[in-house]
Amino acid sequence: MLGPDEELKHDVLIKSRKRMEMTGISDVSSFDEAEIVVQTENSGVSIEGENLKIEKFNSENGELILNGSINGLFYYAKKTTRKKKGITDIFK
């Protein structure tokens, strides 16, 4: 376990857009087959794709491994739970 003054190092490795290995992940906020939202110490990260599955998540060392067809990786300045808006929400 990390001490109070230590941050998790964050790295991303994508293999052929089919497998992603990440370090420095503090939490998995939400997940389904189309999007996985995770938290680092400094930001939220959204992974979008198809047939996404979490193979492994270790909250103690911050390791996350996922498989599926990876279409995008997006960082957010602040931690987020990121809720998608539907077309009806846009025109309210």
C-alpha positions in Angstrom: 0.0 0.0 0.0 1.2 3.5 -0.8 2.0 6.1 1.8 0.0 9.4 2.0 2.7 11.4 0.1 3.1 8.8 -2.7 1.1 8.8 -6.0 0.4 5.8 -8.2 2.5 5.9 -11.4 0.1 5.8 -14.4 1.1 4.0 -17.6 -1.0 2.6 -20.5 -0.1 -0.2 -23.0 -2.4 -1.0 -25.8 -1.8 -4.1 -27.8 -3.3 -4.3 -31.3 -6.4 -2.4 -30.0 -7.5 -5.7 -28.5 -5.9 -5.6 -25.0 -5.0 -2.7 -22.6 -2.8 -2.8 -19.6 -3.0 0.2 -17.2 -1.2 1.0 -14.0 -2.0 3.8 -11.5 -5.7 3.1 -11.4 -7.3 3.9 -8.1 -10.9 2.9 -8.9 -13.3 1.5 -11.5 -16.3 3.9 -11.6 -18.4 2.1 -14.1 -18.2 -0.5 -16.8 -20.1 -2.2 -19.5 -19.3 -3.7 -22.9 -19.2 -0.3 -24.6 -17.3 1.9 -22.0 -15.2 1.5 -18.9 -14.6 4.6 -16.7 -11.7 4.5 -14.3 -10.0 6.9 -11.9 -6.3 7.8 -11.5 -5.0 10.0 -8.7 -5.4 13.1 -10.9 -8.2 12.4 -13.5 -10.9 10.2 -14.8 -10.3 8.0 -17.9 -12.9 6.6 -20.3 -12.1 3.7 -22.5 -14.6 3.2 -25.3 -15.0 0.2 -27.5 -17.0 -3.0 -28.1 -17.2 -6.2 -26.1 -15.0 -4.7 -23.4 -14.3 -7.0 -20.5 -12.2 -6.4 -17.4 -9.8 -9.3 -17.1 -8.0 -8.1 -13.9 -8.2 -5.2 -11.5 -6.0 -5.0 -8.5 -6.9 -1.9 -6.3 -3.8 -2.4 -4.1 -1.2 -2.0 -6.9 -3.5 -0.1 -9.4 -3.2 -2.6 -12.2 -6.0 -3.0 -14.7 -6.1 -5.3 -17.7 -9.0 -5.3 -20.2 -9.8 -7.0 -23.4 -12.1 -6.2 -26.3 -12.1 -3.9 -29.4 -10.7 -0.6 -28.1 -11.9 2.4 -30.1 -10.9 5.3 -27.8 -9.2 6.5 -24.7 -10.2 9.8 -23.2 -8.8 11.7 -20.1 -10.8 14.2 -18.0 -9.1 17.0 -16.1 -11.0 16.0 -12.9 -12.2 12.7 -11.5 -15.5 11.9 -13.0 -18.2 9.3 -13.1 -19.1 10.5 -16.7 -22.7 10.0 -17.6 -23.6 9.9 -21.2 -26.3 12.2 -22.4 -29.0 10.8 -24.7 -30.5 12.7 -27.6 -33.5 13.7 -25.4 -31.2 15.3 -22.8 -29.6 17.5 -25.4 -32.9 19.2 -26.4 -34.3 19.9 -22.9 
